[in-house]
């Protein structure tokens, strides 16, 4: 069994008044889809997602894929 980790820091962009205006969505998803497309013969065993950070630090998302 092998493991592939994908990470993304969810640091929001700020407007002129330092208010969050959003996070670019789809970047991590596109990276995972590209990796999966390059490995058509693997068998996915398990996928998990975790998130850390938040209040004072930007949140970080980690997607873990176990495969054979």
PyMOL commands that set and color helices and strands:
alter all, ss='L'
color gray80, all
select helices_A, chain A and resi 27-37
alter helices_A, ss='H'
color red, helices_A
select strands_A, chain A and resi 2-10+13-14+20-22+44-52+59-67
alter strands_A, ss='S'
color yellow, strands_A
deselect
rebuild
show_as cartoon
